Amino acid sequence: MSSRADAARVATPSMKLLPDKLTRMMFGLAVLIFLVTPLVLDDDFWMTVLANAGAFAVASIGLSILTGFTGQVSLGHAALLTIGGYTVGYFGADHGWPMWAWMLAAILIGALVGVAIGPFALRLKGNYLVVVTLALVFITGYVVENWTSVTGGFDGKSVNSASLAIGPVDFGELHIFGRDFSREQGIFYLCWIMVALTALVGRNIIRTRPGRAMRAVRDRDVAAEVIGVSNARYKIAAFAISSAMAGLGGALYAISLRFISPSNPAAELFLSIRFVAIIIVGGLGTIYGAVIGALLLGPLPELVQEFAGLFDFTIPIVDRPLVGDSPADNGIFSAASFSEILFGVLLVVFLIFAPEGIAGMIRRLRRRLAGRSNVDPDNVSDN
Amino acid sequence: MEKFFQLFVAAIALGGIYALIALGFVVVYKATGTFNFAQGGFVLLGAYLVYQFGDDWSLPFFVALILAMVVMAGVAAGIERVVIRPMINGPPFTIVLITLGVLLIIEQAVRTLWSEPAYVLTTPWGNGVTEVAGVSIRHVDMWTVGFATLVLGGFFAIFRFTTIGIAMRATAFDQEAAAAQGIKVGRSFSISWAIAGAVAVVAGAMLTSRTGSVLTPGLSFIALRAFPAMIIGGLDSPGGAVAGGVVIGVVEVMALGYLDFDWIGSGFEVVLAYVLMIIVLLWRPNGLFGTRAVQRV
């Protein structure tokens, strides 16, 4: 089979938003689960955990576009979430802006910061760029601590009063068909609607001309420049898009947490590494991989904390439980440490043994299933 | 003027600390081309090991230090062998991401193994101070500068004069060509990581001793401040790491000494190092002493 024919066949289906029947079915199923979950799982803890995962998914899609499609590693993602969080705190809660306005503000401010990083991406390569994105974490932390009139300094600030209404629909207190929804349920819907919109935007970017240009920049930047793909334009665009999505994700995360306060740069760095783990485990170079990663890994700290009590049997030799469910409880690991270690182990294990992540596993599974049917194995979408 | 000299001594000592931390990064980068984020974790774990051997097991300090260096060299080489080596020919940023995962694991492992919030690390120099011409010099600072000089000199000697050093340089230059010449590429990797681990112990002990001898997991965060030093000097230049460390040390100490706190706010010294780094990078993208990257089209 000639490589040209291969290329043509792979390129054509990926132009479609939902390339084949199975993808359409899975998408329909996801929408159904989204609509039903809050009705079945009417529990504030779970709603908040899933809403947080949604906020993480929005930000992860951004990082996936930057790292997976444009090949730029960033350790500054957590800083951009922080910026998004304070944007909703300042404009939404302090100044009473309507929801569409503070969302737009979070997106635009995120994008602006991304554009500011862009020129470094042009001048610096690889490791140097990674450390510059790390600088963003330190600089943001400094600004947050010292610009107290906007951020509230060390005391942090409540974002509870930010409006969640758009038109007649108020996600803070939803009424649908005479049924009242809690604030947590409303925020769950809000977050996952934004995940769907972000995924749509992301998918549209990567399956059209800009997406191909970004991949060209990722794979061979000089060659891309030679055939007329401007490195400057697409690297800066990738940082802007990724940062805008991180800003939106951060705003949603703050809304879900109700409160934002500064955390130290080390914690911010670890949050950034968690985002890297999310997109690696989910699968680089896919949008749905980022969403799956965020759904599985995003809630890990909360889940470890919640379920530590279930594993309270003691380990024989050391005579202590594996994870303490409270700081006083004498577990081998604290819940926070255990979840961080899980992130680290998952990141390393996936990079070594399954670098294509869960999306890659799904792709292989579909190829195998498709092997005996009339579905062309190469037609399985790569994106 | 006395204030200036006082600050200058403090600046050189701080620079020495940053240089010690940065040298651990540089040796791995120079020999293997790996940007090792886990070095901050090595510094943290190294300091706790010195505490464990010296204070907890009551060994003499220098015995504890050397024992910790040996253990840490083994840990670092082991980590390289298990999680880095398999990925050497993988996609470029995979290894950087793996070292981030390792950093996460080491940091939490330390919090798990030593669960008290803080420990006190006892050192022979303690809080001793010597007055020279009206300027007081802390003994820990003298030791730091001494160690930094020793490590730098050792690097220079190893890279320049020993067979192992030449093998490491050849490996860094071109792995395949080095292997074709009969150089054991794997051994170069192991040795460079082992050296990084051992140097991290010294850096960790000195850093702890310098910041009041109180050992907390926050140490790895201070170690992150050495990044700008390394970047300013150039990733593959040991001399550059020292120069970068001193530059950051001087700027940081002078800024804290002469600028008004109300104006600069809290945490300014951390940001300053990074801002300085960004300015240098815009001017020279490979640092002051780094090798300019040549790209083949």
Chai-1 contact restraints between the chains, C-beta under 6 A:
chainA,res_idxA,chainB,res_idxB,connection_type,confidence,min_distance_angstrom,max_distance_angstrom,comment,restraint_id
A,V73,B,F93,contact,1.0,0.0,6.0,A-B,restraint_1
A,R123,B,P285,contact,1.0,0.0,6.0,A-B,restraint_2
A,L124,B,P285,contact,1.0,0.0,6.0,A-B,restraint_3
A,N127,B,F35,contact,1.0,0.0,6.0,A-B,restraint_4
A,V131,B,F227,contact,1.0,0.0,6.0,A-B,restraint_5
A,V131,B,I231,contact,1.0,0.0,6.0,A-B,restraint_6
A,A135,B,Y274,contact,1.0,0.0,6.0,A-B,restraint_7
A,F138,B,V270,contact,1.0,0.0,6.0,A-B,restraint_8
A,F138,B,V271,contact,1.0,0.0,6.0,A-B,restraint_9
A,F138,B,Y274,contact,1.0,0.0,6.0,A-B,restraint_10
A,I139,B,V271,contact,1.0,0.0,6.0,A-B,restraint_11
A,Y142,B,G267,contact,1.0,0.0,6.0,A-B,restraint_12
A,Y142,B,V271,contact,1.0,0.0,6.0,A-B,restraint_13
A,E145,B,S266,contact,1.0,0.0,6.0,A-B,restraint_14
A,E145,B,G267,contact,1.0,0.0,6.0,A-B,restraint_15
A,N146,B,G265,contact,1.0,0.0,6.0,A-B,restraint_16
A,V222,B,V297,contact,1.0,0.0,6.0,A-B,restraint_17
A,A266,B,F221,contact,1.0,0.0,6.0,A-B,restraint_18
A,I273,B,L100,contact,1.0,0.0,6.0,A-B,restraint_19
A,I273,B,L104,contact,1.0,0.0,6.0,A-B,restraint_20
A,V276,B,L97,contact,1.0,0.0,6.0,A-B,restraint_21
A,F333,B,T112,contact,1.0,0.0,6.0,A-B,restraint_22
A,S337,B,Q108,contact,1.0,0.0,6.0,A-B,restraint_23
A,S337,B,R111,contact,1.0,0.0,6.0,A-B,restraint_24
A,S337,B,T112,contact,1.0,0.0,6.0,A-B,restraint_25
A,E340,B,L104,contact,1.0,0.0,6.0,A-B,restraint_26
A,E340,B,Q108,contact,1.0,0.0,6.0,A-B,restraint_27
A,I341,B,I105,contact,1.0,0.0,6.0,A-B,restraint_28
A,I341,B,Q108,contact,1.0,0.0,6.0,A-B,restraint_29
A,F343,B,L104,contact,1.0,0.0,6.0,A-B,restraint_30
A,G344,B,G101,contact,1.0,0.0,6.0,A-B,restraint_31
A,G344,B,L104,contact,1.0,0.0,6.0,A-B,restraint_32
A,G344,B,I105,contact,1.0,0.0,6.0,A-B,restraint_33
A,L347,B,G101,contact,1.0,0.0,6.0,A-B,restraint_34
A,V348,B,V83,contact,1.0,0.0,6.0,A-B,restraint_35
A,V348,B,I98,contact,1.0,0.0,6.0,A-B,restraint_36
A,V348,B,G101,contact,1.0,0.0,6.0,A-B,restraint_37
A,L351,B,T94,contact,1.0,0.0,6.0,A-B,restraint_38
A,L351,B,L97,contact,1.0,0.0,6.0,A-B,restraint_39
A,L351,B,I98,contact,1.0,0.0,6.0,A-B,restraint_40
A,I352,B,P86,contact,1.0,0.0,6.0,A-B,restraint_41
